[in-house]
Amino acid sequence: MRIKYEDLLTKFEGILISRGFTKENAKKAATIFADNSLDGVYTHGVNRFPKIIELLDKKLIDPSKTATKEFAFGSFERWNGNRGFGPLNAYIAMSRACELAKENGIGIVALGNNNHWLRGGTYGWQACKNGMIGICWSNTIANMPAWGGKDPKIGNNPLVIGVPRSNEEHFILDFAISQYSYGKVEETRLKGEKLPYPGGYDSNGNLSVDPIEIEKTRRFLPVGYWKGSGLSIALDLIATVLSKGNSVAKITSFEEETGLSQIMIAINPEIESSKVENDKVINLILDDIKNSVLIDENKKIRYPGEKEFKTRKENLVNGIPVLDEIWERIESLVK
């Protein structure tokens, strides 16, 4: 089925208000869920919404709490998420990083004790809409083995890099350090499909495209094999040290995936150049890449963020696709 953006937004907002959100924060939170869905990132929009409500009902997310500043030095600040709603706190942190970048050229906000931020790309788009280059990441529970190990010890810590363009068709690289994010594997399972490429290991230790097997073993495959494993560890180290928050190991010891550590970086690309100059450079690079000799003439090369921009326009016209099972779960949350 397809649901209109406005209807989805209203549904989310009403359910969040019934769980203790103020009307203002419910609107902001609902917009993040709806916008993620609008861009085609259903794993961190409509599909994730019931799970977030479950955490609210378990009192593992406090809808009355928002992030507070604990330390500031120059272009760097450390904030405490106070176990509030993760996306709102992350949005506040990136907003502050952008403000610092406007003042100093660069802004860094380390956000500890926060909850899941849903789609990391949200904050890359946010930075770019403010004219800033955005770099951010979060740690997670342990859901991948370190390279050479069997048991989960490292997170699929999502990393986002955004580069702004004047036409608003921003470059947004948003990826988990696992070959597929947990949400993508879950969505594939719900659809009764297989992954197009191996995403982890099955019960026999073999690479697998079966989402059921991968979820069962929790042996997700890191991107670039040992390189992805090392990158995951590096991101966890930096986020934990700068935020004075929880590491992947500590988060894994909790009942649920809460109390995450996140980093928001904003860089002002117009310190010594103009939008026109930057656009010229960016367009030359992206155009050159898109003019590659194609393996398949029917499959054009897209730069990161291009698909989401196109999907956004299509879903505004046609409505947002929602799985029947997911919509039934969302309807059941109405009080």
N, C-alpha and C positions, 0 to 999 in steps of 0.2 A: 504494500500500500504506500501511498504518498501523502504526506501531511504538509499543509502550508506552513511556511516559516512562522507567521504570526500566531497560528494556532498552537504550534509546538512551544513557542516562547510563552504563551499564556498558560499552557498546561504546566510547564516547568515552574513558572513563577508561583502559581497557586499551590503546588505541592511543597515548594520550599518555604513559603509563608506558613503553611500548616506545620512545618518542622521547626519553627522558631526564628526564621530569618525576618529582619525588618523588611518593609516593602522595598526600600531603596536597594538593600543588598540582595534581596531576592531577584530584583530586576537585573542587577549586574551579573549575578551568578547564572540566572536563566539565559541571559544573552550569550555568555561564554559557551554553555551547553548547546544552544541553538546555532550559534555561529560555527562551532566545530562540526555540527551535523550539516549545516549549509555548505561547508567547504568539502563535504564528502568524507570527513574523518569521523565516521559513525562509531568507531571503536572508543572514541573519547568524547562522544556526544550522547546520542540517544541510547546506545548500547551500554554505556558506563553509568548512566543516570540512576538506574535501580540500585547499583552497588553503592553509590554515594549516599543514597537515602538509607540504605541498610546501616551504613556507618554512622549516620546521624541518629538513627533510632537506637543504636547501641551506645550512644553518647561518646563515640570515639572522635567525633568532630563537634566542636562547640560553635554553633552558628552566631553566638553573641560576641565572639572574640575576633579581633583583627590584629595585624602585625604592628609591633611597636619597635621604635629605634632604641638600641642599647649602646651603640658606640659609633663615633664618627671621627675621621681623620682625613682631611683633604678630600680627595675624590672617592674615598672608601667609607662605607657604612656597614654596620652589622645590625640586622633586625631579627626579632623573635616572632615567629608565626603564632605562638600561643595555642597551637593545635586547633586553629580556626579553619575556615573553609579554604583549602589550598589555592584554588585559582584566584580568589579575591586577594589573598595575601601576595601571591606571585605578581599579580597585576599592579598592586601597590608598590612592590619592590622594583619592578621594571620602570614604573612611572618615576620613581625617585632616581633610578640610575640615569634616566633620560634627562632629568632636571640637572643632575650633577654634570652630565656630559655637555649640556648647553652652557654651563658656567665654566667648566674646566677642560673641555675637550674629551674627557672620558669620565665615566661614572661606574662604580662597582658596588653592588649591594649583595652581601652574603646573608641569606635568609635561612635561619635554622628553626627547628621545632615546628615545621610546617607540615601540612598534609599534602596528598597527591595533587599535583597541579593540572591534572587531566592531560591536555595536549600542549606539549612544549612549544609548538609552533605559534600558539596564541600570542606568546610574548615576543617572538620574532616579528610577527605582523605588527604588534603594538609598537615596538621600537621603530620599525620602518615607517609606520604611519606618522611617527614623530620626527621623521627625517634622519633617524639614527641607524647606524650599523648595530645590530643586536647579537650578542653571544650569550647563551645561557644553558645551564644544565642542572639536572637533579640526580640525586642518588635514589636507590630503590631498595626493596628487599633483595636478598640473595636469590637469584633465579637462573643463574648460569654457573657452570663449573669454571674455575680458572683453568687456563690451558694446561692440559696434562692431568687434570683431576676429574673425578666422577661426581662428587657431591657439590651442590650449589654453594658457592662462596662469594661470588661477585654479582653486581647488579647489571641490568641492561640499561643503565644510567643514560637517559635520553639527552642528546646534544642538539642544540639549535644554533644556526648561523643565518642571520638575515641581512641582506644588503638592499637599501632603498632605491627606488626608481621614481622619477617624477610622474610617470603614467600610472602609478600605483600597482603595476604588475611586478611586485617585488620578488627578489630572489630569496626564497626561504628554504633552507636545508634543515630538515627536522627528522632525526632518525634515532632509533634505539641502538644501543651497542650490540644487541642481539640481532641476528639476521632478520628476524621478524619480531615486532613488539608483542607483548603478551596479549594486548587487545586484538591485534591482527590474527593471531593464532586462535583466539576465542571466537572471533567473527567467522573464520573459516570453518571451525567446528560447528557453529550454529547453522551455517549454510549447508552442512553435510558435504563439504568439499575437501580437497587436498591442497596443500601448498604447492606453488609452481616450482619451487626449489627447496632442497633440504633445509629445515629450520632448526633441527635439533636431533636428539638421539632417542631411539626406542628402548624398550625394556631389555633388548639383547645387545645394546651398545652400538647399534648400527645407525648411520645417518638416516633420517626419516622425513617424509613429507606429510605424515599423518599427525594432525593437530592433537588428536586424543592421546596418542602415545607420548608426544612431546610434553603435553600438560601433565601427564602422569609421572614422567621421569623428572620433570623440571630441569632437564639438561638441554637448555637452549644453546644454539650455536652462536658464538660471538662473530661479528663481522671481521673479516680478515684473519680469522683463526687466532693465533697468538697475539697479533697486533691489536685486535679488538679487546682481547683479554687485558692487555697492558693498558690500553686507553681507559677501559672501565675502572681499573684500579687507580689510575692517575686522577680521573674525575672525582672519584670518591674521596681520595686523599685531600685534594684542594678544597672541595666543598665542606668537608668535615673540619679541616683546620681553620678555614676562614670564618665559618659560621659558628664555630665552637658548638656544633650540633652533633647529631647522631650519624654514625658510620653505617655502611651496609650491614655489617655484622650486628650492630646494636639494634637497628631497625628490624632485622630478621628475628630478634628475640622477643619482639612485641607480639601481642595477640593478632593485630592487623598491621597493614602497611601504613603506619602513621609516623609523625615526627621526622619528616625527611629534611635533608639539607640541600639548599639550592643556591646557585650563583647567577646573578643578573649583571651583564656588562653592556653598557651603551657607549658607542664611540661616535663623535660628531665628524662626519666626513667632509664638512664644509669649513674646517679650521683654516685651510689656506687654498681652497678651490670652491667653485660654484656648483650648483645643481647641474647646470648645462655641461660643464666640464666633466663632472662625474658620470652623467648620463651617457656622454659620448664614449667614455672608456668602457663602461658596463655594456653598452649596446654592441660595441665592436667585439668584445669577448664572447658574449652570448650568441651573437649572429654568426660568428666564426664556428662555434661549436654546433649550432643548429644546421650549418651548411656541410656537415660531415657526409661522407659517402655512407649510405644506409645499408645495413645488412638486409633489411626487409623494407621495400619501397612503401609498404602500407603502414609502417610504424615509424612515425617521425620522432626525432629526438626532442625531448622536453627538458627544460631546465627546472630545478627544484622550485616549487611554488606555482608553476604555470598550470598544472593540472587543477590545483585547488581554486585558482582564480577562474578558470573556465567552468568548473563544477558549480561554483558559487552562483554564477549567472544563470546556469541551467536550472538549478534547484529553486532559485527564486521564481522562475517562471512555471516550472512543472510540479513543484512541491518536493519535499525531502523524503527519500525512500526509507521506510521503517519496516523491519521484520515483524510479522504478525505476533510472534512470541514476545518480542521486546515491547511492542505496544500494549499487549495484554498485561504485562508486568507493570508498565508505567500507569495504566488505568487503575490497577489494583492498589496503587499508592495514594490515590485520592482519598482525602478524609472528609 
